[in-house]
Amino acid sequence: MPPRLSFLPAVTAPSAFLRRLARPLSTTPALSQSKPNSASDILTLDERPAPGNNAERVQNLVRGGKFAQSEAQLARKRFELQQLRERKTSDDYMKQMPRKWKTGDVYAPYDMNPHQLARWKKKTAPKRDVTDLLSLNPLDMYKNFSMISEYMTSFGQIKNSRDTGLRPRNQRRMAKAIRRVIGMGIHPSVHFHPEIIMKRLQGGRKL
């Protein structure tokens, strides 16, 4: 009886033959599986993340957040300072404008003439007694240099009742308070109070 040959080697033989022919013709480089060894471990030490890198990253993130927060605060402060400057500038312009315009007022270019505007700078005499309206006793206000300066001229003279608008009794009391404060040496007798002068100079007003 002739020997029996297995069918499997006969089928796999052509495929093995074809692989041997295709190997030198292939342009794809062979993929070699990297096997870790001691030399590769030493060479890849720099590529591995250091154990402290995570903490450093967290610290950098915290520092970046604080820096961004400080920048936002500085920007907010700059914006507030800019608003204060603009408000101060507008207030200064409003102080320089003697006439207070109201809604619906009609004006002509002649109304902007400096001579015409100077008429509005003149103070009109009050028609009512201020001390009666506020229930004040002029004799008790002798330490209030701001109020005393309103009833004195720059030469230290007491204003007339036509200019102050006070009743005769309150006018006498105010004159007595002025003489008292000058006699005590609290208020100067030949010019305005120094704090009043300083405030007017800072505000750009004439003395």
C-alpha positions in Angstrom: 0.0 0.0 0.0 1.6 3.4 -1.0 2.4 5.9 1.8 -0.2 8.6 2.5 0.8 12.2 2.2 -0.8 14.9 4.2 -2.7 17.5 2.2 -1.8 20.5 4.5 1.8 20.9 3.5 0.9 20.8 -0.1 -1.5 23.7 0.4 0.8 25.9 2.5 3.9 25.3 0.3 2.8 27.8 -2.5 2.0 30.5 0.0 5.4 30.1 1.7 7.1 30.3 -1.7 5.2 33.5 -2.6 6.2 35.1 0.7 9.8 34.4 0.0 9.4 36.1 -3.4 7.5 39.1 -2.1 9.8 39.9 0.8 12.7 41.4 -1.3 10.3 43.3 -3.4 8.4 45.0 -0.5 9.2 48.6 0.2 7.5 48.7 3.7 10.1 48.5 6.4 9.7 45.7 8.8 8.1 46.6 12.1 10.4 45.5 14.9 8.8 45.1 18.2 10.7 47.2 20.7 11.8 45.1 23.6 12.6 47.0 26.7 16.1 46.5 28.1 18.4 48.3 30.5 20.0 50.4 27.8 16.6 51.6 26.5 15.5 52.4 30.0 18.5 54.7 30.5 18.1 56.4 27.2 14.4 57.2 27.8 14.8 58.6 31.3 14.6 62.2 29.9 11.5 61.5 28.0 9.6 60.2 31.0 7.6 62.8 33.0 9.3 63.7 36.2 7.3 63.0 39.4 7.2 66.7 40.3 5.9 67.9 36.9 2.3 67.6 38.0 2.9 69.8 41.1 4.7 72.3 38.9 1.9 72.4 36.5 -0.6 73.1 39.2 1.6 75.8 40.6 1.9 77.4 37.2 -1.9 77.3 36.7 -2.4 78.9 40.1 0.2 81.6 39.3 -1.4 82.2 35.9 -4.8 82.6 37.6 -3.5 85.0 40.2 -1.8 87.0 37.4 -4.9 87.2 35.3 -6.9 88.3 38.4 -4.4 91.0 39.2 -4.5 92.2 35.6 -8.3 92.3 35.8 -8.2 94.4 39.0 -5.6 96.8 37.5 -7.8 97.2 34.4 -10.9 97.9 36.6 -8.9 100.5 38.6 -7.7 102.2 35.4 -11.3 102.3 34.2 -12.6 103.8 37.5 -9.8 106.4 37.5 -10.6 107.4 33.9 -14.3 107.8 34.9 -13.3 110.0 37.9 -11.1 112.2 35.6 -13.9 112.6 33.1 -16.4 113.4 35.8 -14.1 115.9 37.4 -13.6 117.6 34.0 -17.3 117.8 33.4 -17.8 119.2 36.9 -15.2 121.8 36.2 -16.9 122.8 33.0 -20.2 123.0 34.8 -18.7 125.3 37.5 -17.4 127.6 34.8 -20.8 128.0 33.2 -22.6 130.7 35.2 -26.0 130.3 33.6 -27.9 127.1 34.5 -29.8 126.0 31.5 -33.1 124.2 31.8 -34.9 121.8 29.5 -36.7 123.8 26.8 -34.6 127.0 27.1 -33.9 128.6 23.7 -30.6 130.5 23.3 -28.9 132.4 20.5 -25.1 132.7 19.8 -25.3 136.1 21.4 -26.1 134.4 24.7 -22.7 132.7 24.6 -20.9 136.1 24.5 -18.6 136.5 27.5 -20.1 139.9 28.4 -23.6 138.4 28.4 -22.4 135.4 30.5 -20.8 137.8 33.0 -24.2 139.2 33.9 -25.2 135.7 35.2 -22.1 135.6 37.5 -23.4 138.5 39.6 -24.9 137.3 42.8 -28.4 138.5 43.6 -29.3 139.4 47.1 -31.3 136.8 48.9 -35.0 137.7 49.4 -35.5 135.7 52.5 -33.7 135.4 55.8 -31.5 132.3 55.8 -31.2 132.1 59.6 -34.9 132.0 60.0 -35.3 129.3 57.3 -32.7 127.1 59.0 -33.7 128.2 62.6 -30.1 129.3 63.4 -28.8 131.8 65.9 -26.0 133.9 64.3 -24.4 134.3 67.7 -23.8 130.5 67.9 -22.2 130.3 64.4 -19.2 132.5 65.1 -16.9 129.4 64.8 -18.3 128.6 61.3 -15.8 130.5 59.2 -17.5 129.5 56.0 -20.7 131.2 57.1 -18.9 134.2 58.6 -17.0 134.7 55.3 -20.4 135.0 53.4 -21.3 138.1 55.4 -18.0 139.8 55.1 -16.2 141.5 52.3 -12.6 140.7 51.3 -11.5 143.9 53.3 -13.1 142.6 56.5 -16.2 144.9 56.3 -19.6 143.6 57.4 -22.0 143.5 54.5 -25.2 145.6 54.5 -28.6 144.1 55.1 -29.4 144.8 51.5 -26.8 142.3 50.5 -27.3 139.7 53.2 -31.1 139.6 53.2 -31.2 139.3 57.0 -33.8 140.8 59.2 -32.6 143.8 61.4 -32.4 141.6 64.5 -30.5 138.8 62.8 -28.3 141.4 61.0 -27.2 142.8 64.4 -26.6 139.3 65.7 -24.4 138.5 62.7 -22.4 141.7 63.0 -21.9 140.9 66.7 -20.7 137.4 65.8 -18.3 138.8 63.2 -16.8 141.3 65.7 -16.5 138.5 68.3 -14.7 136.1 66.0 -12.3 138.8 64.8 -11.6 139.9 68.4 -10.8 136.3 69.3 -8.3 136.0 66.5 -10.1 133.1 64.9 -11.0 134.9 61.6 -8.8 137.4 59.8 -10.1 141.0 59.6 -8.6 142.0 56.2 -9.2 139.1 53.9 -11.1 135.8 53.6 -10.3 132.9 55.8 -7.2 131.0 54.5 -9.1 127.7 54.1 -11.7 129.6 52.0 -8.9 131.1 49.8 -7.3 127.7 49.4 -10.6 126.0 48.4 -11.4 128.7 45.8 -7.9 128.6 44.3 -8.2 124.8 44.0 -11.6 125.2 42.3 -10.3 127.7 39.9 -12.6 130.5 41.2 -11.7 134.1 41.5 -11.3 135.5 45.0 
